[in-house]
Amino acid sequence: MTGRDHVPSLKNLVIVIKGGGEMATGLACRLFNANFRHLVMLETDMPMAVRRCVSFCEVVYDGAITVEGITARKAGDLSEISRIWDVGEIPLLVDPGWAVIPDLAPHVVVDAIIAKKNLGTDMGEAPLVIGLGPGFCAGEDVHCVIETNRGHDLGRIIGKGPAQADTGVPGTICGVSGERVLRAPCDGLFDAVCAIGDLVTKGQVLGHVGKMPVTAKIDGMIRGLIRNRTRVPAGCKIGDIDPRGDAAVYDTISEKARAVGGAVLEAILNQYNR
């Protein structure tokens, strides 16, 4: 594999992205559109995404997924990565422990898991290690942190210190915040009776966890929903309703993911475009 001992042209930088959810996918697309074509995404064997239409982690189940014209494909092992690069796609490996990072010897590692805590990322993984959101401290466990909290500082590159603490409050859309998030009422298997893109009304039953109903708290469009028959704990986020209704968009990257992706791009250029 391409190593980091020799710094290639920008488009040949090896960039590892930990995670394949909505935020990781948005930044992967941003980098791909900027002609960074040696991207590798690493995921768990059973990822759970809400905004599945714009989450490359779905390739773990479906083999491939295309978001805004960019295709990610599941790689069985390291030997398949170059082949996927050669056809202009993004490889995603199931590697929850990130064991392949030493073999890839990346120039950049981005922790885009959005776990709200550091699961083990450190500055020794690459010459440039970037953490997204709370849980990281620039100068201690990563080289820089990208602010992910909506507001004035969204997308800010932090060179020293942490991002803003997790507020636990979902972003506001049309004045609606917590009410738009669907959460599991109990432990159990989620069975949906609606799908992403459906228009729903307040009080409508959207599915069940075990025998407990999951109901809409607002009118709107289902923008995200976890995979059917997923086992979830009580309180787990399982869906998202957009109060904009038929004006909502569920199959393109969010403005937040684009902003964060642009900040990652800026950080990489600051490091390597000298």
Beta strands, then each sheet from edge to edge (+ up, - down):
strand 1: 14-18
strand 2: 38-43
strand 3: 64-67
strand 4: 70-75
strand 5: 90-94
strand 6: 108-111
strand 7: 128-132
strand 8: 137-138
strand 9: 144-146
strand 10: 157-158
strand 11: 161-162
strand 12: 181-183
strand 13: 188-192
strand 14: 199-200
strand 15: 205-209
strand 16: 212-215
strand 17: 220-225
strand 18: 230-232
strand 19: 237-242
sheet 1: 3+ 4- 5- 2- 1- 6- 7- 9- 10+
sheet 2: 8+ 11-
sheet 3: 12+ 19- 17+ 14-
sheet 4: 16+ 15- 13+ 18-
end
